[in-house]
């Protein structure tokens, strides 16, 4: 092959200034190098780079396919995973196999058996019982307590409003 390949993963996390610098590098070395940019959000890539690229879009994995892939991994690695842990991983990954396998690996490193709680340590979605506790407080009229739980979910757990819903 008469050229080099440069693969840049998570290119959408580069700042606009870094992308502008990358554009200049792409122009300078276009004769001897091919650039492959991988990103989750193509809208975060500046137009001058997008105009120089062929764009390929890949869909997210359907939940059943994601579960099948995770089950194959856990069998090969001899890991015990609770059904609730699988559900949390599938929800948090939202069809992203890389995120799902990262959550699985992090959870496996944290405990012998992969449980809902071990996955929750690394996923940004709140534990179901924490949300249920917050809602119960609100229904009981303890609005300050419910707001305190909500605030804790945002600040301590890094949850978003979408995660809580």
C-alpha positions as CSV (number, residue, x, y, z in Angstrom):
1,X,0.0,0.0,0.0
2,X,1.4,3.4,-1.0
3,X,0.1,5.3,2.0
4,X,-0.2,5.3,5.7
5,X,-3.4,5.0,7.7
6,X,-4.2,7.1,10.7
7,X,-7.2,6.1,12.7
8,X,-8.5,8.7,15.1
9,X,-11.2,7.4,17.5
10,X,-13.7,9.7,19.3
11,X,-12.8,12.5,17.0
12,X,-15.9,14.4,18.1
13,X,-14.3,14.9,21.4
14,X,-11.6,17.2,19.9
15,X,-12.1,20.9,20.4
16,X,-12.8,23.1,17.4
17,X,-9.2,24.4,17.6
18,X,-7.8,20.9,17.6
19,X,-10.0,20.0,14.7
20,X,-8.8,23.0,12.8
21,X,-5.2,21.9,13.4
22,X,-6.1,18.3,12.2
23,X,-7.6,19.8,9.0
24,X,-4.3,21.4,8.2
25,X,-2.5,18.1,8.9
26,X,-4.9,16.3,6.7
27,X,-4.3,18.8,3.9
28,X,-0.5,18.6,4.2
29,X,-0.3,14.8,4.3
30,X,-3.2,13.9,2.0
31,X,-0.8,12.5,-0.6
32,X,0.8,10.0,1.7
33,X,-1.8,9.3,4.4
34,X,-5.4,8.4,4.7
35,X,-7.3,9.5,7.8
36,X,-10.1,7.5,9.4
37,X,-12.1,9.4,11.9
38,X,-14.5,7.6,14.2
39,X,-17.1,9.6,16.2
40,X,-20.4,9.3,18.0
41,X,-21.8,12.6,16.8
42,X,-20.8,13.7,13.3
43,X,-22.4,17.1,14.0
44,X,-19.5,17.8,16.4
45,X,-17.0,17.6,13.5
46,X,-16.3,20.9,11.9
47,X,-17.6,21.4,8.3
48,X,-14.1,21.8,6.7
49,X,-13.2,18.3,7.9
50,X,-16.6,16.8,7.0
51,X,-16.3,18.1,3.5
52,X,-13.0,16.3,3.1
53,X,-14.4,12.9,4.2
54,X,-16.6,10.1,3.0
55,X,-19.2,9.6,5.8
56,X,-20.3,6.2,6.8
57,X,-23.1,5.9,9.4
58,X,-23.6,2.8,11.5
59,X,-26.8,2.1,13.4
60,X,-26.9,1.1,17.0
61,X,-27.2,-2.6,17.9
62,X,-30.7,-3.7,18.7
63,X,-31.1,-4.8,22.3
64,X,-31.4,-8.5,21.4
65,X,-28.2,-8.5,19.4
66,X,-26.4,-6.5,22.1
67,X,-27.5,-9.1,24.7
68,X,-26.3,-12.0,22.5
69,X,-22.9,-10.4,22.1
70,X,-22.6,-9.8,25.9
71,X,-23.7,-13.3,26.7
72,X,-21.1,-14.7,24.3
73,X,-18.4,-12.6,26.1
74,X,-19.5,-13.6,29.6
75,X,-19.5,-17.3,28.6
76,X,-16.1,-17.0,27.1
77,X,-14.8,-15.2,30.2
78,X,-16.6,-17.5,32.6
79,X,-18.4,-14.5,34.3
80,X,-21.5,-14.7,36.3
81,X,-24.0,-11.9,35.5
82,X,-27.4,-11.4,37.0
83,X,-30.3,-10.7,34.7
84,X,-30.8,-7.2,36.4
85,X,-27.1,-6.4,35.6
86,X,-27.7,-7.2,31.9
87,X,-30.7,-4.9,31.9
88,X,-28.7,-2.0,33.4
89,X,-25.9,-2.6,30.8
90,X,-28.4,-2.7,27.9
91,X,-30.1,0.5,29.2
92,X,-26.8,2.4,29.8
93,X,-25.2,1.3,26.5
94,X,-28.2,2.4,24.4
95,X,-27.1,0.2,21.5
96,X,-23.4,1.0,21.8
97,X,-21.5,-2.3,21.9
98,X,-18.2,-0.6,22.9
99,X,-19.9,1.1,25.9
100,X,-21.6,-2.2,26.8
101,X,-18.4,-4.2,26.8
102,X,-16.6,-1.4,28.8
103,X,-19.3,-1.5,31.4
104,X,-19.1,-5.3,31.5
105,X,-15.3,-5.3,31.9
106,X,-15.3,-2.6,34.6
107,X,-18.0,-4.4,36.5
108,X,-16.1,-7.7,36.2
109,X,-13.0,-6.1,37.6
110,X,-15.0,-4.7,40.6
111,X,-16.6,-7.9,41.8
112,X,-16.7,-11.7,41.3
113,X,-20.4,-11.6,40.2
114,X,-21.6,-8.9,38.0
115,X,-24.7,-7.4,39.6
116,X,-26.9,-4.4,39.1
117,X,-25.0,-2.6,41.8
118,X,-21.6,-3.3,40.4
119,X,-22.7,-2.1,36.9
120,X,-24.3,1.0,38.5
121,X,-20.9,2.1,39.9
122,X,-19.7,2.8,36.4
123,X,-22.9,3.6,34.5
124,X,-24.2,7.1,34.8
125,X,-27.8,6.0,35.1
126,X,-29.2,6.0,38.7
127,X,-30.2,3.0,40.6
128,X,-33.9,2.2,40.2
129,X,-34.5,2.2,43.9
130,X,-32.9,5.6,44.3
131,X,-35.4,7.0,41.8
132,X,-38.2,5.1,43.5
133,X,-37.2,6.5,46.9
134,X,-37.2,10.0,45.4
135,X,-40.7,9.6,43.9
136,X,-42.0,8.0,47.2
137,X,-40.8,11.0,49.1
138,X,-42.5,13.4,46.7
139,X,-45.8,11.4,46.9
140,X,-45.6,11.5,50.7
141,X,-45.4,15.3,50.6
142,X,-41.7,15.4,51.5
143,X,-40.8,17.7,48.6
144,X,-37.6,19.0,50.1
145,X,-36.4,15.4,50.7
146,X,-37.3,14.4,47.1
147,X,-35.5,17.5,45.8
148,X,-32.4,16.5,47.9
149,X,-32.4,13.0,46.4
150,X,-32.8,14.5,43.0
151,X,-29.9,16.9,43.6
152,X,-27.7,14.0,44.9
153,X,-28.5,12.0,41.8
154,X,-27.3,14.9,39.6
155,X,-24.2,15.9,41.6
156,X,-23.0,12.6,43.2
157,X,-24.1,10.1,40.6
158,X,-23.7,12.2,37.5
159,X,-27.2,11.4,36.3
160,X,-29.0,13.4,33.8
161,X,-32.7,14.2,33.6
162,X,-33.0,11.7,30.8
163,X,-31.3,9.0,32.9
164,X,-33.9,9.6,35.7
165,X,-36.9,9.4,33.4
